[in-house]
Amino acid sequence: MMLGCRVLVCLLTCLLVLCACAPQTPPPIAGMDTLEGDETNPLSPAVEGFPDEVIRISFAAVGDNLVHPCIYIDARNRAVTGGRAYNFKPAFQYIEPIIAAADFAFINQETPMAGEQFGYSGYPRFNSPQDLGYDLVEMGFDIIGLANNHMLDKGAAGYAGTISFAQSLDAVTIGAYENEADYNNIRVIEKDGFTVALLAYTEHTNYISLPADSTLYVPYISDAEITRQVEQAKQLADAVIVSIHWGTENVHTPTDEQTRLAQLMADLGVTVILGHHSHTLQPIAELTGKEGNKTLCIYSLGNIISAMEYARNMLGGIFGFELVRTNGVVTYEAVTFIPTMYHFGPSYYNGYVYLLEDYTEELHATHGTWHTYGNYSTLGDMYNILYRVIDNGYLPQSLRK
């Protein structure tokens, strides 16, 4: 998975050729385009002692993986002989090549994976099969975020079960912690000596609390804690990424509190902010911190998968960017947003994540949000949301107006 963004474009170009020749393959995959113009955004001053070399880390991030029962039933129906009981990979097949090609890929796992003994369930108290975790890792997700409003849906025991399972995965999991010491053990990823610290917070847990005597730890949003941890993280790594569950559901505009917190993190020197929780797309912003540093923020990535009732909840995307270190100076480059659409058919089933530019009006006309929930929309409505929320310059060249 150690491929730079430019290699990624070549890889995906080759993939398109192969897909054109092979029968019954997914539709063409759009590649990540680099942002036109000046791509260099200084994040930190030059540091003496670093070798004069360029080190790049490519990232792909997706939003809320909100696994309703129809989604895990789909996975059960797609299980293969000799494999695990649930197979979630087909739902991701059209975006898996992009995820796998990034150096590091992030997903916000919205639903607990507490274990079969807690019963699999959907809204309002979710629990998903642990086969999902194995599939996410095998598809190429290296970083799994667990801090969200549903993390305590199965109580303290279910939370402990999710943590225990997450620790068994060959991935970095953030946002769910055994105790306060585990919370303060900041996770750091690395490529060729370029290090990135990972932090995660949630605004609330749906009015569910841990017992007073529990040693488990939930990372709630706090100015003081964010300030303390970011300062600690900056001592451990060259760059800092924060995953944060915040804001109001079903809106496309960040709240005043979101923008305040984002500016606080920019002032502290956070490199990238990955926002979640609204279940809808929210804007990408490039913020300037008090030291003149630049912070890249997406206020909400939307859902990557869910069976919510409105088509706007199905519009998500893959947020791509590179972090670059040159002679101790950290920058971000190649910021790209590849929009996606989750489609499920009448009666909720037969779900897939499509690249929006490969998604058709004919498919949308069969979407379960209309046939199951009665909430009519057109594909044109989805594009209108996209162009209203995401700046045109971040979109793949093929989608720019």
Residue, then its C-alpha position, 0 to 999 in steps of 0.5 A: m500500500m505504499l504508493g504515492c498519489r502520482v503512482l496511484v493515477c497510473l495504477l488506476t489508468c491501467l486498471l481502467v484498461l483491464c476493466a474494459c477488457a474483462p467481462q462482468t467487472p465493476p464500472p470504470i474507476a475515476g482517479m484522484d486528480t491533483l488540485e490545479g494551481d499552487e499545491t504547496n501549503p506550508l504547515s510548519p517551519a523548516v527544521e534543522g537536521f532533516p535530510d534534503e529529501v521529499i517524503r510523501i504519504s498518500f491518504a484516502a478517507v471515507g465517512d460514516n460506515l453506518v451498518h443497518p440490518c439490511i446491510y449485514i443481511d446483504a453481507r450474509n447473503r453474499a457469503v462464499t463457500g469456505g469463507r466467513a459468515y458475512n461478506f461485506k466486500p462486494a458492497f465496496q467493490y467499486i471503490e476498493p481499488i482507490i482505498a487499496a492504492a493509498d498509503f493509508a486509508f481511513i474509515n469512520q466505523e459508526t457502528p459497534m462490533a461488540g460480538e455476536q453475544f450482544g445480538y446484531s442490531g440496527y437503529p437506535r442501538f447498533n451492533s455489527p458482525q465482526d466479520l466487517g472489521y476483517d473485511l475492512v482491513e483486507m480491503g485496505f483500510d489501515i485506520i479505523g475510527l471508533a469515536n462516535n455517538h453510537m460507540l456505547d450502544k451496547g453499554a460498557a460490556g459491548y464497548a469493551g468487546t469492540i475495543s478487544f476485537a479492534q485490538s486484534l485487527d491488523a490496523v490502527t484503531i483510534g477513538a475507543y480506549e481501554n482506560e485513560a492510559d490507553y487514551n494518552n498512548i497516542r497512535v502514530i503511523e509512519k512512512d520512511g521516517f515521516t510520522v503522523a499522530l492520530l487523535a479522535y473525539t466525539e461530541h456525545t454518546n446519545y445520552i449513554s454513559l459508562p458506569a461510574d466505576s468503569t475504567l474504560y475511556v470515551p474521548y469526549i470533545s473538550d477544548a482543554e483535552i484537544t489542546r493538551q493532546v495536540e501539544q503532546a502529539k506534536q512532540l511525537a510526530d511531524a503531522v497531526i490528524v484529528s478525527i472528530h464526530w460533531g455538529t448536527e445531523n442531516v444538514h450541509t452547513p457546519t455549526d458555529e461550534q464546528t467552525r470554532l473548534a476547527q479554528l482552535m485546532a488550526d491555531l494549535g497546529v493540527t494538519v488535517i481534520l476529518g469530520h463526521h456525524s451529519h450523515t451528509l456532505q459538508p464543505i472542505a476548508e483550508l484554515t490559517g492558524k495563528e502561527g500562519n500554518k495551514t490546516l486542511c478540514i473537511y467538516s463532514l465526509g457524509n456516509i459511505i454506507s447506510a440505509m437512512e431514508y433520504a438520498r442526500n444521506m447516500l451521497g458521500g465521497i473519498f477525501g484524498f490528500e498527500l502529506v509531504r515532508t521536505n527538509g523538515v517542512v510539512t505540507y499538504e498537496a493533491v487535495t481531491f474529493i471523489p464523490t460516491m453514492y450508496h445505492f440500495g434497491p427496493s426493500y432495502y437490499n442489493g446495496y453497493v457504493y458507486l462512484l457518483e460519475d458511474y452512477t446512472e439515472e436508471l439506477h437512481a430511479t430504483h433507489g430504496t429511498w424512493h421505493t421503500y421510504g417514498n422520498y423522491s429525488t433525482l440524480g440531478d438533485m445529488y449533483n446539485i448538493l455536491y456542487r453547492v457543498i464541495d468547491n469545484g476545484y477539489l473534484p476530479q477533472s471529469l466532474r468540474k463544471 
